[in-house]
Amino acid sequence: MLSLYHLKIFFYLVAAQQKIKKSGVKKTDAGYCENNKVKLIRGGKDYFELLLSLIRQATETIHLQTYIYTEDETGLLVADALKAAAKRNVQVYLLADGYASQNLSKKFIESLQQAGVHFRFFEPLLKSRYYYFGRRMHQKIFVADGRCALTGGLNIANRYNDMPGIPSWLDFAMFVEGEVARQLCILCWKTWNGFPVKMALTPCDEKQSLFDFTNQESSIVRMRRNDWVRRKNEISTTYFEMLRHAQSHITIICSYFLPGKIIRRLLKKAAKRGVKIKVIIAGPSDVMVAKYAERWMYDWLLRNKIELYEYQPTVLHAKLAVCDSEWFTIGSYNINNISAYASIELNLDVRDAIMASEMEKTLEEIIKNNCVAITAEEQIHTKNIFIQFIRWSAYQFIRIAFYLLTFYFKQRRQ
């Protein structure tokens, strides 16, 4: 005999299939699910206020996984909220990358554990059993109660927050409620437990993510992962699909834009068939060698009719792309070979024309108000042999560093 719960599941699946058909999502576009409510969050004060609010509202479980966790004012503020949640019997799990967060003090970690927070570092830079030299956990995920989640490019540190007199780096995240939040919860459990091939049911109850969103509220979303060691190439594939199938225009904002051969070939082909491609990249940078290497590629990009804009007010750390006013991808993935082959990355693909159009408007405002256009004429007048040599050297250094950082003895089977 069917229960009310099973009937609800049935009608939810029927409605989801109808919406997916109307959206134009192809059967080959695996992984999309309906019944998600999403909202774009700009980094800085807005992001951290929402994060702290979600921590305070959690009643059962919290997962926070981040690349960088810094023991500064922002890090202490988030830690205090996590400790308070643990003291009210919420199960709190904090996973930080063992390389990027290695400066966390023993005292800080012990204070978390004494308050009841479960803390771990993601595997260290060198690992003898598999000898992964450069694999890092670059994804940034927060999930509360398996019902709502935040994911994007923001780490836990002052530079991602608005501090007195110091604006935050430019970054974005996606707030999501619904089925994808449950999927992110499951992913967090798997990451926390070291990605076992088979694991028992996670505490991410399917009932928790059943929401009755209206058609106007609901968006079609899929979770995308990149992890070369585990044969995950989903985010790279998303960008391949975007460049292959774009009809009109693509706008990309990326903090470390060093596309590999495949992406360069697809960029060139898309531009040749008339797709207007705009790329917003960093002006000021926290990694100057990467910036010099990036500028080495400017001539090639401009020759292939790709518009370039350098963001000026602060460091740019955002990672997203929007296509044809129809869909977009957002997360931790940079368009370079380190994200493609060396790091664990997470993005969300969202098929929502209204949100995609709003995102394009946001990016156009950033271009208009905060960017400097890079032109071929400017490149001719601002470069000389010495500058070109510096840029070429930086590009070669990045290439060599990439090969070192992606040295693995083997891939693991799924």
C-alpha positions in Angstrom: 0.0 0.0 0.0 1.4 3.4 -1.0 1.9 5.9 1.8 1.4 9.6 1.4 5.2 10.0 1.3 5.6 7.6 -1.7 2.8 9.4 -3.5 4.6 12.7 -2.9 7.8 11.2 -4.4 5.8 10.0 -7.4 4.2 13.4 -8.2 7.5 15.2 -7.5 9.3 13.0 -10.1 6.5 13.5 -12.7 6.7 17.3 -12.2 10.5 17.2 -12.4 10.5 15.4 -15.7 8.0 17.9 -17.2 10.1 20.8 -16.1 13.3 19.3 -17.4 11.7 18.7 -20.8 10.5 22.3 -21.0 14.0 23.6 -20.1 15.6 22.1 -23.1 17.9 19.9 -21.1 19.0 16.9 -23.2 18.8 13.3 -22.1 22.6 13.2 -22.5 22.9 16.0 -19.9 23.1 13.5 -17.0 22.8 14.5 -13.4 20.3 17.4 -13.5 17.5 17.4 -11.0 14.6 19.7 -10.4 13.2 21.0 -7.1 16.1 23.2 -6.1 15.9 26.8 -5.0 19.1 28.7 -5.7 20.4 32.2 -5.1 23.6 34.0 -6.2 25.6 35.3 -3.2 28.3 37.9 -3.7 31.3 37.5 -1.4 32.2 39.6 1.5 29.8 40.6 4.3 26.7 39.2 2.6 28.3 35.7 2.3 29.6 35.5 5.9 26.4 36.9 7.4 24.5 34.1 5.6 27.0 31.5 6.6 26.9 32.4 10.3 23.1 32.5 10.2 22.9 29.0 8.7 25.3 27.7 11.3 23.1 29.2 14.1 19.9 27.7 12.5 21.3 24.1 12.1 19.7 21.5 14.3 21.3 18.2 13.3 24.5 18.3 11.2 26.9 20.8 9.7 29.7 20.1 7.2 32.2 22.8 6.4 35.0 21.8 3.9 37.4 24.5 2.7 40.8 24.9 1.1 42.0 27.8 3.2 41.0 28.3 6.8 42.9 31.2 8.4 43.1 31.8 12.2 42.2 35.5 11.8 39.1 37.5 12.8 36.9 35.9 10.2 38.2 32.4 11.0 37.7 32.9 14.8 34.1 34.2 14.2 33.2 31.1 12.1 34.9 28.8 14.7 33.0 30.3 17.6 29.7 29.7 15.7 30.7 26.1 15.0 31.6 25.5 18.6 28.3 27.0 19.7 26.5 24.6 17.4 28.4 21.6 18.7 27.5 22.6 22.3 23.8 22.5 21.4 24.3 18.9 20.1 24.7 19.6 16.4 27.2 17.2 14.8 29.8 19.5 13.3 32.4 18.3 10.8 35.2 20.7 9.7 37.6 19.5 7.0 40.4 21.8 5.9 43.1 21.2 3.3 46.3 19.9 4.9 48.5 22.1 2.7 46.7 25.4 2.4 45.5 25.4 6.0 48.6 24.0 7.6 49.2 27.2 9.7 46.3 26.5 11.9 47.7 26.3 15.5 47.5 23.2 17.7 45.7 25.4 20.3 43.0 26.5 17.7 42.4 22.9 16.6 42.2 21.6 20.2 39.7 24.4 21.1 37.4 23.1 18.3 37.7 19.5 19.4 37.2 20.3 23.1 33.9 22.0 22.1 32.8 18.9 20.2 33.7 19.9 16.7 35.0 17.0 14.6 38.1 18.3 12.8 40.4 16.8 10.2 43.0 17.9 7.6 42.6 16.6 4.1 45.6 14.3 3.3 49.0 16.0 3.5 51.0 17.2 0.5 53.0 14.0 0.3 51.3 10.6 0.8 53.5 7.5 0.8 50.8 4.9 0.0 49.8 6.4 -3.3 52.5 9.1 -3.5 50.2 11.9 -4.6 52.4 14.9 -4.6 50.1 17.7 -5.5 46.4 16.6 -5.0 44.6 19.2 -3.0 41.0 19.6 -1.8 40.2 23.0 -3.4 36.4 22.6 -3.1 34.5 24.9 -0.7 31.2 23.5 0.7 28.9 24.2 3.6 25.9 22.0 4.2 23.4 22.3 7.1 21.1 19.4 8.0 21.2 18.1 4.4 18.7 20.7 3.4 20.6 23.9 2.4 24.1 24.5 1.2 26.7 27.1 0.1 29.3 26.5 -2.5 31.6 28.7 -4.6 35.0 30.2 -4.4 35.2 31.6 -0.9 37.6 30.3 1.7 37.5 31.2 5.4 39.8 34.2 5.8 39.6 38.0 6.2 40.5 38.6 2.6 37.1 37.0 1.5 35.2 39.2 4.0 34.6 42.9 4.2 36.9 44.2 7.0 37.0 47.8 8.3 38.5 49.9 5.6 39.4 46.8 3.5 37.0 45.5 0.9 36.8 41.8 0.2 38.2 40.1 -2.9 35.6 39.7 -5.6 34.0 36.3 -5.3 30.7 34.5 -5.6 28.9 31.6 -4.1 25.6 29.8 -4.7 23.0 29.2 -1.9 20.9 26.1 -2.7 18.0 24.4 -1.0 16.6 21.1 -2.1 17.8 17.9 -3.7 21.3 19.2 -4.7 21.9 20.2 -1.0 21.3 16.5 -0.1 23.7 15.4 -2.8 26.3 17.9 -1.4 25.7 16.4 2.0 26.5 12.9 0.7 29.6 14.2 -1.0 30.8 15.8 2.2 30.3 12.5 4.1 32.3 10.7 1.4 35.1 13.2 1.4 35.2 13.2 5.3 35.5 9.4 5.2 38.2 9.3 2.6 36.1 8.4 -0.5 35.4 4.7 0.2 34.2 2.9 -2.9 31.1 1.6 -1.0 29.8 3.1 2.2 26.8 2.7 4.4 23.9 5.1 4.1 24.8 8.6 5.1 22.8 10.6 7.6 21.4 12.7 4.7 17.8 11.6 4.8 16.0 12.0 1.5 12.9 13.3 3.3 15.0 16.3 4.4 15.4 17.7 0.9 11.8 17.4 -0.2 10.6 20.9 -0.7 7.4 22.2 -2.3 8.9 24.9 -4.4 6.7 26.7 -7.0 7.7 26.5 -10.6 8.9 30.1 -10.4 11.1 29.3 -7.4 12.5 26.0 -8.6 15.7 25.6 -10.7 17.2 22.7 -12.6 20.7 22.0 -11.1 23.4 19.4 -11.2 26.5 18.9 -9.1 29.8 18.7 -11.0 33.1 17.4 -9.7 36.7 17.3 -10.9 39.1 14.9 -9.3 41.6 13.3 -11.7 42.7 10.6 -9.2 39.1 9.4 -9.0 38.4 9.7 -12.7 36.1 12.6 -12.3 36.3 15.1 -15.2 32.8 16.6 -14.9 33.5 20.3 -14.6 36.0 20.2 -17.5 33.3 18.5 -19.5 30.9 21.3 -18.6 33.2 23.9 -20.1 33.8 21.7 -23.2 30.0 21.5 -23.7 29.5 25.2 -23.1 32.1 26.1 -25.7 31.0 23.5 -28.3 27.3 24.3 -28.1 27.1 28.1 -27.4 25.0 29.9 -30.0 25.5 33.6 -29.2 27.7 34.6 -26.2 29.6 33.4 -23.2 30.9 35.5 -20.3 33.6 34.0 -18.1 35.0 35.4 -14.9 38.1 33.5 -13.6 40.8 34.3 -11.2 43.7 32.3 -12.7 42.9 32.0 -16.4 45.4 29.7 -18.0 43.5 27.5 -20.4 45.1 24.3 -21.6 45.2 23.1 -25.2 41.7 21.7 -25.4 40.1 24.8 -24.0 42.1 27.0 -26.2 41.1 25.0 -29.3 37.4 25.2 -28.2 37.7 29.0 -27.5 39.1 29.5 -31.0 36.4 27.4 -32.7 33.6 29.1 -30.8 34.9 32.6 -31.6 35.3 31.6 -35.3 31.6 30.5 -35.6 30.5 33.9 -34.2 30.2 33.3 -30.5 31.0 36.5 -28.6 33.3 35.6 -25.7 34.2 37.9 -22.8 36.7 37.0 -20.1 37.0 39.0 -16.9 40.4 38.3 -15.3 42.4 39.7 -12.4 44.2 43.0 -12.5 45.8 43.0 -9.0 46.7 39.4 -8.2 47.8 37.5 -5.1 50.0 35.2 -7.3 52.0 37.4 -9.5 53.8 34.6 -11.4 50.4 33.4 -12.5 49.4 36.9 -13.5 52.6 37.3 -15.7 51.9 33.9 -17.2 48.3 34.9 -17.9 49.5 38.1 -19.7 51.8 36.0 -21.9 48.5 34.5 -23.4 46.9 37.9 -24.0 48.2 38.2 -27.6 46.8 34.8 -28.5 43.4 35.5 -26.9 43.1 38.9 -28.6 44.1 37.5 -32.0 41.3 35.0 -31.7 38.6 37.7 -31.1 38.2 37.0 -27.4 37.5 40.2 -25.3 39.6 40.6 -22.2 38.8 42.8 -19.2 41.0 43.2 -16.1 39.2 43.8 -12.8 40.8 46.7 -10.9 39.4 47.4 -7.4 40.7 44.3 -5.5 41.9 40.8 -6.2 39.5 38.8 -8.3 38.8 35.3 -7.0 35.5 34.4 -8.7 35.0 31.4 -10.9 31.9 31.2 -13.0 30.7 31.3 -16.6 27.3 32.0 -18.2 26.1 31.0 -21.6 23.5 32.4 -24.0 21.4 33.9 -21.2 20.3 30.3 -20.5 22.6 28.5 -18.1 25.7 28.9 -16.0 28.3 27.1 -14.0 29.8 28.3 -10.7 32.1 26.9 -8.0 35.8 26.4 -7.2 37.1 25.5 -10.6 39.6 27.8 -12.4 40.2 27.4 -16.1 43.7 26.0 -15.9 45.3 22.5 -15.8 45.8 22.5 -12.0 42.0 22.6 -11.5 41.6 20.1 -14.4 44.1 17.6 -13.2 45.6 18.3 -9.8 42.8 19.5 -7.5 39.5 18.3 -6.1 36.9 20.8 -7.4 33.2 21.4 -7.1 30.8 23.4 -9.3 27.1 23.6 -9.8 25.5 23.8 -13.3 22.2 25.7 -13.2 19.7 25.8 -16.1 17.6 28.8 -15.3 17.2 31.5 -17.9 16.0 34.2 -15.5 19.0 33.6 -13.2 21.4 33.4 -16.1 20.2 36.7 -17.5 20.5 38.4 -14.0 24.1 37.0 -13.7 25.0 38.4 -17.1 23.7 41.8 -16.0 25.9 41.6 -12.9 29.0 40.7 -14.9 28.2 43.5 -17.4 28.0 46.0 -14.6 31.4 44.7 -13.3 32.9 45.2 -16.8 31.4 48.7 -17.1 32.2 50.0 -13.6 35.3 48.1 -12.4 37.3 46.8 -15.4 39.8 48.0 -17.9 39.5 46.6 -21.4 42.7 45.0 -22.8 43.2 45.8 -26.5 45.7 44.7 -29.1 46.9 48.3 -29.5 47.5 48.6 -25.8 49.5 45.3 -25.9 51.8 46.7 -28.6 52.4 50.0 -26.7 53.0 48.5 -23.2 55.2 45.5 -23.9 58.9 45.4 -24.7 61.4 42.5 -25.0 62.2 42.5 -21.3 58.5 42.4 -20.3 57.8 39.7 -22.8 60.7 37.6 -21.5 59.3 37.9 -17.9 55.9 36.8 -19.1 57.3 33.9 -21.1 59.4 32.8 -18.2 56.5 32.9 -15.9 54.4 30.8 -18.3 57.1 28.2 -18.6 57.5 28.1 -14.8 53.8 27.5 -14.4 53.9 24.7 -17.0 56.8 23.0 -15.2 55.1 23.5 -11.8 52.0 21.9 -13.2 53.8 18.8 -14.2 55.4 18.5 -10.8 52.1 19.1 -9.0 50.3 16.5 -11.0 52.8 13.7 -10.6 50.9 10.5 -9.6 51.8 6.9 -9.6 48.2 5.8 -10.4 44.6 6.7 -10.7 42.1 5.0 -8.4 39.2 3.0 -9.7 35.7 4.2 -8.9 
